[in-house]
Amino acid sequence: MGSQYDDRNLPPPSQNPALNGNTPTAQGNGGSNGGNGNNGDATQANGNGTNGAQPQQSNLLPHEYPSADRLTSPDIPTAQLKAGIEFAKNGDYQNAYDSFKKSCKGGNPSGCFAIGTMYATGKGVDTNIRRAKKYYEIGCSAGDPTSCTNLAMLYNDDKTATKDDKELAAQYYMSACEGGDAIACNNLGFMYANGDGMAKDFFTAIKYYKLACEGGSNLGCYNLGLLSNTKNIYGKKKSELSQADLNYAACNAGDIVGCSNLGWMYANGVDDVPLSYAYAAKYFKRACEARDVKSCSNLGVLYQKGLGVTQDTKYALDLYTYSCNAGLQQACDNYRILKEDLHINPKPTYNIKPRPSKQRQSSVYKR
């Protein structure tokens, strides 16, 4: 038997992404965020066992000082607000607080957002979640979507949230999403996907993940791909969304599993994706360079067999060695098989295609 693809990183796209128990964890967001909604450093986070998607929760905006990135936007001209930002940058939180409060009282919702963030994060004042909610609510009511998002995060605190709190969180996320906040769209999608405070509704979740992805949320694209890459969700018809397009968006947004998935799809020619070993090699290489060991092993198969790349058995052995040392048994088997083949025939020529990965019911699409 020849070397085989390890498909455990991406089971066949025909399998349901949300029903199986051994779901790999999704990429959450455990880092800081600026007010522009960019993702911080990722961490692994477990969902509730329904799917691997994760919300960007408990990451109040901003992190180091109140809303510097967000509030310096040219469309926020209030003098007190600008002064508050400068004070906060220099660590003068008392004057920053005074300036933000004047801005808030003067009708600028971003000033209210900044005060709320100071209370929520304990920057320059004692942490006071009740007051943080008060100022976020003022900002939200005045049309600031990020205030709505942070307010929803506070209400959706897993440690203290009641059913009523969850309902409020969903309402505030919806307001923020309608106002263009991609993080809010992602988090609302997560609540629908997992039945978090509401009835589980995969198709509504897909709707909000799609809005998040289109709004520039890498995590929204990631979760969209996770939930959408299916031909059957509880017996319902296949989503009209293209799995290849979703993985492409996720890969280009920096999601390595999206790159690995694209490689697998091109290597096997599945789900309307044309068979292309050259493209498979391209995406496996991108994921491998980010230390995705299964992609490195799969790239090794292509180099071993000269599919889409110039045959290079030495490089294939290097790739198998790396993945094997990282604990991937399939790579260890591939290394052994290739070494045996080279011993028999030092210059082997392969004209066969990699054997298609066996379909599995036990895994889930994407991480």
Summary of the structure (lengths in Angstrom):
residues: 367
radius of gyration: 24.1
end to end distance: 28.4
largest distance: 82.3
contacts: 1375
relative contact order: 0.14
helix: 53%
strand: 2%
